[in-house]
Amino acid sequence: MSEQTFPLGDFNDLESSVRNITQQPKPQKQQPKPQKQQARPQEQQMPQEADASKRDWMHFTFICGIEIVDKVKAIAHKEGFSIRDVVEKYLKDGIARYEQKHGAVTKQRRNIDDIL
């Protein structure tokens, strides 16, 4: 098997071109103009008692059917509320119906010694 030799002239030209490109200053990106933020409808329609600064919040994640998620999103978008507001309203209504049937729900802390 014989060794092939390649002329380095083209390679040297390529290498010098790369060096020239990499040593050039980078073009400055234009900063996008800040857009005016429009007030979201749910901020205007939120009752004062729902003010986030006056409420205790906890992150609560759950999984449900795609059809339900799509409908909740559609309702929130159509009526101008956040998804959180819509889901919270439905949860509150469901808990109220449960409490009408079964009595008030209270958070009961159980002692591990009573269980085990």
Backbone as ProteinMPNN parsed JSONL, in Angstrom:
{"seq_chain_A": "MSEQTFPLGDFNDLESSVRNITQQPKPQKQQPKPQKQQARPQEQQMPQEADASKRDWMHFTFICGIEIVDKVKAIAHKEGFSIRDVVEKYLKDGIARYEQKHGAVTKQRRNIDDIL", "coords_chain_A": {"N_chain_A": [[0.853, -1.163, 0.0], [0.691, 2.091, -0.929], [1.758, 5.285, 0.247], [-0.193, 8.195, 0.195], [0.29, 11.491, -0.791], [-0.712, 14.747, -0.011], [-1.176, 17.959, -1.308], [-0.358, 20.764, 0.712], [-1.061, 23.32, 0.305], [-3.76, 24.21, -0.151], [-4.85, 23.528, 2.32], [-3.399, 25.156, 4.087], [-4.295, 27.642, 3.238], [-6.972, 27.454, 3.992], [-6.685, 27.171, 6.749], [-5.561, 29.667, 7.427], [-7.673, 31.303, 6.698], [-9.627, 30.539, 8.549], [-8.382, 31.372, 10.895], [-8.37, 34.131, 10.457], [-11.109, 34.669, 10.492], [-11.86, 33.88, 13.094], [-10.466, 35.689, 14.61], [-11.606, 38.082, 14.177], [-13.654, 40.733, 15.463], [-16.675, 39.93, 17.175], [-19.912, 40.374, 15.777], [-22.131, 42.832, 17.099], [-25.069, 42.083, 18.821], [-28.303, 43.266, 18.223], [-30.216, 44.83, 20.668], [-33.446, 43.842, 21.597], [-36.309, 45.926, 21.401], [-37.926, 46.986, 24.339], [-41.137, 45.757, 25.04], [-44.365, 47.086, 25.63], [-46.027, 46.062, 28.495], [-49.093, 44.567, 28.713], [-51.896, 44.775, 30.838], [-53.042, 41.842, 32.32], [-56.136, 40.113, 31.963], [-57.001, 38.592, 34.253], [-55.757, 39.852, 36.359], [-57.119, 42.209, 36.588], [-59.69, 41.386, 37.222], [-59.526, 39.958, 39.574], [-60.664, 39.284, 42.815], [-60.254, 41.198, 45.872], [-59.746, 39.633, 48.147], [-58.377, 37.524, 47.112], [-55.806, 38.283, 46.796], [-52.465, 37.628, 46.26], [-50.424, 38.268, 48.039], [-51.605, 38.178, 50.498], [-52.307, 35.608, 51.038], [-51.711, 32.179, 51.883], [-49.688, 29.94, 50.119], [-49.172, 26.832, 48.435], [-47.276, 24.704, 46.438], [-48.845, 22.457, 44.316], [-49.053, 19.634, 42.627], [-50.569, 17.596, 40.174], [-51.798, 14.811, 38.238], [-53.927, 14.525, 35.465], [-56.557, 13.665, 33.133], [-56.057, 14.293, 29.61], [-58.157, 15.488, 28.212], [-59.541, 16.864, 30.208], [-57.573, 18.685, 31.028], [-57.264, 20.165, 28.658], [-59.819, 21.325, 28.478], [-59.934, 22.872, 30.838], [-57.866, 24.669, 30.329], [-58.947, 25.933, 28.067], [-61.256, 27.136, 29.137], [-60.093, 28.892, 31.018], [-58.593, 30.542, 29.307], [-60.622, 31.593, 27.613], [-62.254, 32.994, 29.444], [-60.484, 34.708, 30.608], [-58.963, 34.176, 32.895], [-56.413, 32.826, 35.083], [-55.035, 29.518, 34.78], [-54.566, 28.383, 37.253], [-56.369, 29.809, 38.883], [-58.845, 28.894, 37.869], [-58.71, 26.093, 38.323], [-58.404, 26.094, 41.11], [-60.875, 27.203, 41.898], [-62.682, 25.186, 41.031], [-61.778, 23.066, 42.644], [-62.305, 24.091, 45.213], [-65.118, 24.275, 45.075], [-65.759, 21.55, 44.761], [-64.788, 20.504, 47.187], [-66.468, 21.849, 48.944], [-68.963, 20.685, 48.279], [-68.418, 18.049, 49.071], [-68.059, 18.428, 51.833], [-70.639, 19.202, 52.538], [-72.004, 16.813, 52.317], [-70.52, 15.062, 54.009], [-69.604, 16.393, 56.237], [-67.414, 18.791, 57.913], [-64.08, 19.048, 56.71], [-61.082, 18.429, 58.251], [-57.654, 19.032, 58.947], [-55.957, 16.44, 60.151], [-53.492, 15.531, 62.3], [-51.767, 12.679, 62.747], [-50.398, 10.632, 65.262], [-47.443, 8.784, 65.112], [-46.939, 6.824, 66.997], [-49.449, 6.003, 67.753], [-50.257, 4.593, 65.602], [-48.348, 2.634, 64.869]], "CA_chain_A": [[0.0, 0.0, 0.0], [1.559, 3.264, -1.031], [1.264, 6.476, 0.934], [-0.586, 9.292, -0.678], [0.643, 12.805, -0.261], [-1.643, 15.778, -0.441], [-0.564, 19.282, -1.224], [-0.827, 21.497, 1.869], [-1.378, 24.696, -0.058], [-5.175, 24.487, 0.111], [-5.074, 23.431, 3.761], [-2.844, 26.357, 4.707], [-5.208, 28.739, 2.932], [-8.149, 27.261, 4.824], [-6.309, 27.46, 8.129], [-5.408, 31.112, 7.6], [-9.013, 31.89, 6.624], [-10.272, 30.286, 9.842], [-7.748, 32.256, 11.874], [-8.855, 35.491, 10.218], [-12.501, 34.749, 10.915], [-11.963, 33.78, 14.545], [-9.84, 36.832, 15.267], [-12.414, 39.272, 13.95], [-14.603, 40.96, 16.559], [-18.026, 39.395, 16.941], [-20.897, 41.444, 15.554], [-22.981, 43.128, 18.247], [-26.483, 41.776, 18.627], [-29.173, 44.384, 18.554], [-31.106, 44.566, 21.779], [-34.845, 44.067, 21.218], [-36.975, 47.021, 22.1], [-38.876, 46.473, 25.336], [-42.531, 45.925, 24.659], [-45.251, 47.469, 26.72], [-46.768, 44.944, 29.041], [-50.503, 44.852, 28.878], [-52.467, 44.157, 32.028], [-53.761, 40.61, 32.028], [-57.515, 40.22, 32.456], [-57.233, 38.048, 35.584], [-55.297, 40.813, 37.344], [-58.155, 43.218, 36.735], [-60.922, 40.807, 37.724], [-59.292, 39.228, 40.804], [-61.176, 39.936, 44.01], [-59.196, 41.596, 46.79], [-59.405, 38.569, 49.079], [-57.513, 36.572, 46.422], [-54.497, 38.896, 46.649], [-51.439, 36.625, 46.565], [-49.602, 38.663, 49.176], [-52.368, 37.958, 51.732], [-52.704, 34.211, 51.116], [-50.668, 31.164, 51.977], [-49.712, 29.124, 48.922], [-48.347, 25.633, 48.393], [-47.235, 24.102, 45.112], [-49.623, 21.227, 44.36], [-49.021, 19.094, 41.271], [-51.271, 16.331, 40.008], [-51.957, 14.347, 36.861], [-55.31, 14.212, 35.102], [-56.75, 13.36, 31.722], [-55.758, 15.341, 28.627], [-59.398, 16.193, 27.878], [-59.816, 17.804, 31.298], [-56.566, 19.752, 30.944], [-57.616, 21.003, 27.51], [-61.027, 22.1, 28.789], [-59.581, 23.883, 31.844], [-57.096, 25.698, 29.62], [-59.867, 26.671, 27.194], [-62.103, 27.987, 29.989], [-59.247, 29.964, 31.566], [-58.264, 31.466, 28.214], [-61.845, 32.265, 27.154], [-62.786, 33.888, 30.465], [-59.447, 35.646, 31.022], [-58.416, 33.835, 34.201], [-55.287, 31.894, 35.021], [-55.401, 28.115, 34.978], [-54.57, 28.178, 38.697], [-57.632, 30.329, 39.408], [-59.947, 28.01, 37.462], [-58.583, 24.82, 39.033], [-58.678, 26.343, 42.523], [-62.325, 27.389, 42.032], [-63.318, 23.874, 40.931], [-61.425, 22.299, 43.839], [-63.071, 24.638, 46.343], [-66.517, 23.865, 44.91], [-65.823, 20.114, 45.026], [-64.616, 20.305, 48.627], [-67.699, 22.327, 49.593], [-69.983, 19.633, 48.083], [-68.025, 16.927, 49.921], [-68.322, 18.795, 53.226], [-72.091, 19.195, 52.739], [-72.415, 15.418, 52.485], [-69.781, 14.304, 55.011], [-69.141, 17.226, 57.347], [-66.205, 19.584, 57.682], [-62.8, 18.361, 56.574], [-60.027, 19.074, 59.039], [-56.345, 18.402, 58.813], [-55.684, 15.713, 61.378], [-52.133, 15.027, 62.399], [-51.789, 11.443, 63.519], [-49.155, 10.313, 65.931], [-46.938, 7.5, 64.649], [-47.034, 5.85, 68.085], [-50.814, 5.485, 67.768], [-50.449, 3.745, 64.42], [-47.421, 1.496, 64.869]], "C_chain_A": [[0.897, 1.223, 0.0], [0.918, 4.443, -0.305], [0.897, 7.54, -0.074], [-0.167, 10.588, -0.008], [-0.307, 13.821, -0.853], [-0.942, 17.116, -0.349], [-1.177, 20.057, -0.06], [-1.211, 22.932, 1.546], [-2.817, 25.056, 0.26], [-5.476, 24.461, 1.608], [-4.563, 24.683, 4.466], [-3.739, 27.567, 4.442], [-6.463, 28.662, 3.81], [-7.839, 27.624, 6.272], [-6.168, 28.958, 8.359], [-6.763, 31.816, 7.518], [-9.745, 31.72, 7.944], [-9.685, 31.203, 10.893], [-8.242, 33.69, 11.699], [-10.292, 35.663, 10.729], [-12.594, 34.765, 12.433], [-11.343, 34.962, 15.261], [-10.608, 38.122, 15.033], [-13.363, 39.468, 15.126], [-15.984, 40.443, 16.175], [-18.989, 40.546, 16.712], [-21.781, 41.611, 16.79], [-24.425, 42.776, 17.908], [-27.296, 42.99, 19.021], [-30.103, 43.966, 19.682], [-32.553, 44.804, 21.33], [-35.441, 45.187, 22.047], [-37.932, 46.443, 23.128], [-40.305, 46.768, 24.909], [-43.338, 46.328, 25.878], [-46.002, 46.244, 27.193], [-48.211, 45.362, 29.27], [-51.001, 44.136, 30.13], [-53.26, 42.931, 31.62], [-55.155, 40.691, 32.638], [-57.69, 39.697, 33.874], [-56.734, 38.994, 36.662], [-56.359, 41.871, 37.602], [-59.388, 42.659, 37.436], [-60.752, 40.084, 39.057], [-59.876, 39.958, 42.001], [-60.043, 40.215, 44.994], [-58.812, 40.486, 47.745], [-58.483, 37.536, 48.443], [-56.121, 37.143, 46.189], [-53.423, 37.929, 47.132], [-50.608, 36.997, 47.778], [-50.303, 38.392, 50.504], [-52.748, 36.496, 51.921], [-51.492, 33.323, 51.294], [-50.805, 30.252, 50.765], [-48.815, 27.911, 49.099], [-48.41, 25.085, 46.975], [-47.892, 22.727, 45.199], [-49.748, 20.709, 42.936], [-49.784, 17.778, 41.221], [-51.429, 16.031, 38.526], [-53.436, 14.076, 36.616], [-55.392, 14.041, 33.584], [-56.528, 14.566, 30.809], [-57.007, 16.152, 28.304], [-59.743, 17.229, 28.949], [-58.854, 18.983, 31.244], [-56.913, 20.706, 29.81], [-58.822, 21.887, 27.81], [-60.737, 23.192, 29.82], [-58.8, 25.017, 31.192], [-58.011, 26.568, 28.761], [-60.746, 27.621, 28.005], [-61.296, 29.171, 30.513], [-58.937, 31.004, 30.489], [-59.497, 32.277, 27.793], [-62.328, 33.313, 28.147], [-61.747, 34.874, 31.009], [-58.893, 35.414, 32.416], [-57.192, 32.95, 34.022], [-55.808, 30.477, 35.237], [-55.48, 27.824, 36.466], [-55.882, 28.644, 39.312], [-58.801, 29.4, 39.094], [-59.893, 26.709, 38.242], [-58.896, 25.005, 40.52], [-60.176, 26.507, 42.777], [-63.047, 26.042, 41.992], [-63.0, 23.007, 42.149], [-62.21, 22.778, 45.054], [-64.534, 24.204, 46.268], [-66.692, 22.377, 45.208], [-65.681, 19.801, 46.511], [-65.865, 20.746, 49.377], [-68.811, 21.293, 49.449], [-69.684, 18.421, 48.971], [-68.37, 17.211, 51.377], [-69.821, 18.857, 53.52], [-72.588, 17.78, 53.003], [-71.807, 14.784, 53.741], [-69.322, 15.119, 56.222], [-67.8, 17.889, 57.022], [-64.957, 18.709, 57.625], [-61.778, 19.141, 57.382], [-58.728, 18.316, 58.833], [-56.02, 17.752, 60.149], [-54.263, 15.167, 61.319], [-52.169, 13.798, 63.28], [-50.413, 11.182, 64.099], [-48.706, 8.925, 65.488], [-47.028, 6.419, 65.716], [-48.444, 5.249, 68.185], [-51.037, 4.484, 66.641], [-49.596, 2.484, 64.5], [-47.216, 0.917, 66.244]], "O_chain_A": [[1.772, 1.356, 0.856], [-0.305, 4.572, -0.254], [1.593, 7.751, -1.067], [-0.269, 10.736, 1.209], [-0.659, 13.765, -2.032], [-0.195, 17.368, 0.596], [-2.392, 20.011, 0.136], [-1.641, 23.674, 2.429], [-3.076, 26.091, 0.873], [-6.258, 25.271, 2.104], [-5.234, 25.211, 5.352], [-3.921, 28.415, 5.316], [-6.949, 29.679, 4.305], [-8.627, 28.296, 6.938], [-6.614, 29.467, 9.388], [-6.979, 32.819, 8.198], [-10.41, 32.644, 8.411], [-10.424, 31.758, 11.707], [-8.503, 34.384, 12.682], [-10.632, 36.686, 11.323], [-13.327, 35.575, 13.0], [-11.67, 35.213, 16.421], [-10.29, 39.149, 15.633], [-13.827, 38.496, 15.722], [-16.398, 40.509, 15.018], [-18.896, 41.579, 17.375], [-22.133, 40.629, 17.445], [-24.932, 43.128, 16.843], [-27.014, 43.653, 20.019], [-30.697, 42.888, 19.651], [-32.857, 45.847, 20.75], [-35.122, 45.365, 23.222], [-38.674, 45.508, 22.825], [-40.633, 47.873, 24.477], [-43.023, 45.953, 27.008], [-46.546, 45.484, 26.392], [-48.501, 46.363, 29.925], [-50.57, 43.024, 30.435], [-54.056, 42.979, 30.683], [-55.334, 41.271, 33.709], [-58.45, 40.284, 34.644], [-57.236, 38.95, 37.784], [-56.48, 42.371, 38.72], [-60.061, 43.383, 38.169], [-61.745, 39.633, 39.628], [-59.606, 41.145, 42.184], [-59.003, 39.557, 44.96], [-57.645, 40.397, 48.127], [-57.864, 36.747, 49.157], [-55.329, 36.549, 45.457], [-53.462, 37.465, 48.272], [-50.129, 36.109, 48.483], [-49.645, 38.379, 51.545], [-53.449, 36.17, 52.88], [-50.381, 33.679, 50.901], [-51.911, 29.836, 50.42], [-47.822, 27.959, 49.825], [-49.486, 25.014, 46.381], [-47.537, 21.921, 46.06], [-50.474, 21.286, 42.127], [-49.661, 16.945, 42.12], [-51.218, 16.895, 37.675], [-54.115, 13.476, 37.45], [-54.417, 14.25, 32.863], [-56.781, 15.708, 31.193], [-56.929, 17.37, 28.141], [-60.182, 18.334, 28.634], [-59.261, 20.135, 31.394], [-56.862, 21.924, 29.984], [-58.844, 23.061, 27.441], [-61.235, 24.311, 29.694], [-59.047, 26.19, 31.474], [-57.867, 27.79, 28.731], [-60.956, 28.769, 27.614], [-61.752, 30.313, 30.461], [-59.013, 32.207, 30.74], [-59.422, 33.496, 27.635], [-62.763, 34.395, 27.75], [-62.087, 35.771, 31.78], [-58.406, 36.347, 33.054], [-56.962, 32.396, 32.947], [-56.881, 30.273, 35.803], [-56.368, 27.092, 36.903], [-56.448, 27.959, 40.164], [-59.648, 29.148, 39.952], [-60.911, 26.261, 38.77], [-59.573, 24.172, 41.121], [-60.69, 26.0, 43.774], [-63.921, 25.781, 42.818], [-63.872, 22.285, 42.634], [-62.718, 21.97, 45.831], [-65.122, 23.811, 47.276], [-67.671, 21.986, 45.843], [-66.377, 18.93, 47.032], [-66.277, 20.094, 50.336], [-69.537, 21.044, 50.412], [-70.598, 17.838, 49.554], [-68.906, 16.35, 52.075], [-70.232, 18.589, 54.649], [-73.488, 17.574, 53.817], [-72.49, 14.053, 54.458], [-68.709, 14.568, 57.136], [-67.156, 17.594, 56.015], [-64.806, 17.758, 58.392], [-61.628, 20.352, 57.22], [-58.723, 17.112, 58.577], [-55.833, 18.437, 61.155], [-53.895, 14.435, 60.4], [-52.563, 13.878, 64.444], [-49.393, 11.486, 63.48], [-49.504, 7.988, 65.489], [-47.173, 5.239, 65.398], [-48.609, 4.12, 68.647], [-51.916, 3.627, 66.731], [-50.081, 1.386, 64.226], [-46.464, -0.045, 66.403]]}, "name": "protein", "num_of_chains": 1, "seq": "MSEQTFPLGDFNDLESSVRNITQQPKPQKQQPKPQKQQARPQEQQMPQEADASKRDWMHFTFICGIEIVDKVKAIAHKEGFSIRDVVEKYLKDGIARYEQKHGAVTKQRRNIDDIL"}
